[in-house]
Amino acid sequence: MNSLKIAFRRLFRKGEHTVTRIVSLAMGLSFSLLLLAEVFYFYSYDSFYPDADRIYVVHENFKVDKSSDQLRNYSRVSGAIAPGLKAEVPGVELATRLNPLGSSIFYTDDFKRYKASFSLADEYLFDVLPRPVLQGNAEEALKSPMSCMVSSEVAEDMGGDVVGKVIELKEYPGKKVTIAGVFEALPENTNYNYDVLVSMVSIDEFMWDGRENWLGNDRYYACVKLEPGVDPKSLAPAVRKMQEKHQDIEALEETQQGFVLKYSFEPITKIHVANVKDMILVLSIIAAAVLFVSMMNYILLTLSALVNRAKTSAIHKTCGALSQNLLRMIFTETFLLFLISLTGAALIILLLRPLAETQLDHQLVSVLNPTVIWPLLGVITALVVLISYLPGKFFSRIPVATAFRDYRQKRNKWKLALLSLQFIGASFILTVLVIVSLQYDKMKDADHGYRTEGVYYGSTSGMDGRKLSAVLHELRSMPEIELVGMGDGVPTDGASGNNVLSPDGERELFNVADFYFIDENYLSILDIPVIRGQNFSEETAVSHDLLISDKGAEMLLMNNGWTDGVLGKELGVTEHGSTTIRGVFDDFIIRSMASPDTRPAVFFYMSEEKFAERMVNNPSFSFNILVKAHPSAEAGLPAKMAAVFNRVLPHQDAVIKSLQDEQQKSYLSEKGFRNAMMAGNFIILLITVIGLLGYTANEGNRRRKELAIRRISGANLSDILQAFITDLEYIAIPAVLIGLSGAWIITGRWMQNFASKIDLHWGIFAGCSLFFLMLIALIAAVNYTRIANRNPIEALRYE
C-alpha cells in the first residue's frame, strides 16, 4: 500500500511523461488486444458443446480420376452416411445430420413477418450437439412430420409464447410447420448456425429425400460423437467395410480408374480455425507489431524519465533500500500506469464498439468466454512483467555516487535499439496497409467477366406462377428497362454442383458449378459473351440445352479425347440427364476474387413458358427476374420494380437487389481487414511519432552543450540538423528494410488464394520506405530545430 501511495504521488510530476505514456499505451492496447481477442475467438468456435473434444464433423476426401494425386476435401456427405457410421462403425457412440434450408423469411398465421436461418435436423441432434431445451420435447419434435424447434431469440422476437404456432416459409408457399419447442439460441462462435430446426422426416416437403442415399447428393452436415479414448484414425478399417457393403466401393474404383472416396473425422473445435488459418497468422502478426511498438515506446519513455530520477535511486540505496525494493517500486508504478492505460483501452473499445462489431461481424460480448479471456489475461500479465522488469532493473543499477554529482546517461545505444524496433513495426504496418488497400481496390474494381452496372434482380419466391407473364410484361413496358430475363442464380451467389459424365455414362469426369436454368436474355443482361456456338434463342434452343464455360470445354476435350470441339455433343450431367452443348461462353468469376469457385460453369435453357409452368406445378420453385437498365435511367428503378413485384406477392415484401452492390458486398471481409489495417497504421504511426519526439527531446537535452558549442563555433542550423538526422537515419534505414521484408512475406501469404493479385512491385516498397524515412526526418528536424534555436548561454552558463 505504501508503494502504491508513492507511485500515485509521482504520477503527474514534471519529467515523468505520464500522460504520454498512458495515451500511447492505451491506444496500442485497445487495438492489439481487440485483434488478439479475435484470434483467440477463432479458437473458441464450438468449444461450448459438452465433450467438444469427442465431437467430429465427417468430411469427404475424394478424387474422380488419375489427373491428380491430391484429394479434395468437402464438409458435406450423403444422407445415409451419418446413421451408417452409428450402426456399423464401432467407436462411434452417436451420430446426427443436418441439411440447411438457408436463411428465409417466414410468416405466422396473423401475417407477421420474421427472418431466420432454417435447417432440417434429425432427432439425435441434441444428443450429439446439445443445447438447453427451454420448452417442448426435442426428440419428439424432430421425429414428427412438419414440426420444428425455434431458438430463444426467434421465440422472443415472436412474443415469447410460440409453442403451437404455425409458420410458413416464404420460399415454400403452402408448407405449414408447427412450432413444438424452444431451444437456447446458439452463440455466434459456431461453424454451423441455425435458428429454426425442422424435423428431418419433413424433407420431402421441401426437396428430394436423400436420407437413404449412400452416394451423391452430398448436402448433409454429419457429426459424430466418439466413445472416450477412441482415435478417429483407428476407425478407417470399419469405415472401409461400411463402404464396401453399401457403396460397392471396390467396383467403383475398378470402373472409374483413379477414383478415390474416403471419409475423415475433423475435430469440430478446429473446423473454423482451419478455414481462417491465414487470417489468424496475419491478425496475430499485426497485433504483435502494434503491441510491440507500444511497449517499446513505453519502455523508451520510462527509461528516459528514470534518468532524471538517478539521485532518487541513490538516496533510497543510502537509506538502506535493496535492489528488490527498487524493483518493487518500479513494478508498482508500472502496474498503476498499466491499469490506467488498460482502463483507457477499454473505454476506447467501448466508444468504438459499433464500428468494431461491424468490421468483425459479431458482437464483442461474444468474446467473453474462457477460451478468449484466459489467454488475454496471460498476455496482459506478461506485458506488465516485461515493461516493469527492464526499467526496474535499470533503476536499481544506478550508482549511489549519483547523489553527489550530476548523473546523465552517457550512451544512447539502448534508446536507438528501442527506437529501431518501433521503426520496424511501423514500416511493416504501413507497407501492409498500402498492399492490402491496393489489393482490395484491384478486386472490387476488376473485370469479373460479367456486367454489374445497371443490373437489378428480384426473387419470384412466393409468386403465383400464373401471374409471371403479367409481371414480365409490365417490366418490359417500363421505359427505364432495356432488357428483362430470368435465371436461377447470379454469379455473386455462387452455384451448387453436379458431375459431368463420360460419354458412356460410366465415369464422373469432373464437377461443375451448376447455375441451372436461364432464358435467352440472361447472358445478354450480364454481357457474358458466347465465344463459340450460339446463345440460347426461342427459335433454336430446346429445354435443357447446355452452355458450358471455356474451361469446362477444355476439360471435356482433355478427358474425352475429342478433337473436333464440343459443339453439338451429347453430354450427361447428374441431376439433368442427357443434354446437348449449344455454345461455349467466356469464363467469369464465381462468388468473388477473394474466394473464387474455380469449377467450370454451366447453364441450362428454359423458356418463359416452362418457367411459369414449373412455378404452377411446384409453388416452391423460385428464380430471379433480372433487368438491364438504360444508361442514366437507374434512379428510383428498384422501388418501381418492387412495386410491380408486390402487386402479385401475397405479403408485398419484394426485395430488389443491385448486382453491383451485391458484388461489392462480397468483399466486405476484405474491406473490414483494410479498415482494421488503417486503424492499426494510424495507431502505430502515432505511437512511433510520440516515441520519436521523446527521443529527440531527450537526445537534444543530453547533447545540449554540444549543440551550444556548435552554434558558437559558427555552425548553421542546416549543418546541425544534417548531423543529428543522419545519426537517426543510420538506424532507421536497416529497421525499415526489415519491416519491408516482413510485409513482403506476410502479404504474399495473404494473397495466395486470390484469383487476381496485384504485382508486389519494388516501387510499392520503395515508396513506403521513402515516405517513412522522410516522416522520421521531418519530425526530427522540427524537434531539433526547436532545441537548437535556444540561447547557447543557457546550456553553458554553469561551466
Protein Blocks (a to p, Z undefined) as FASTA:
>chain_A
ZZmmmmmmmmmgghklmmmmmmmmmmmmmmmmmmmmmmmmmmmgoklpghklmgccdddd
ddfbfkbcbdcddfbdcfklmmmmmmmmghiabdcddddebjaddddfkopacddddddd
dfklmmmmgcddfbdjfklmmmpghiacddfklmmmnnopaghpacddfklghiacddfb
dcddddfkbcbdcfbdcdfklmmmmmccfklpcggjiabccdddddehiafklmmmmmmm
mmmmmnommmmmmmmghiacddddddfklmmmmmmmmmmmmmmmmmmmmmmmmmmmmmmm
mmmmmmmmmmmmmmmmmnopafklmmmmmmmmmmmmmmmmmmmmmmmmmmmmmmmmmmno
pafklmmcfklmmmmmmmmmmmmmmmmmmmmmmmmmpcfklmmcccddfbfklmmmmmmm
mmmmmmmmmmmmmmmmmmmmmmmmmcehiafehpacddfehiafklmmmmmmmmmmpmkb
mbdcddfbdfklopaddddddfkopacfbdcddehjadfklmmmnopacfehjdddfklp
cghiacddfklmmmmmmmnopanbjehpacddehklpaddfbdcddddehiaklccfbdc
ddddddfklmmmmmmmmmmbccdddddddehilgoklmmmmmmmmmmgmnlpaccddfkl
mmmmmmmmmmmmmmmmmmmmmmmmmmmmmmmmmmmmmmmmmmmmmmmmmmmnopafklmm
mmmmmmmmmmmmmmmmmmmmmmmmmmmmmmmmpmbdcdddfklmmmmmmmmmmmmmmmmm
mmmmmmmmpcfklmmmmZZ
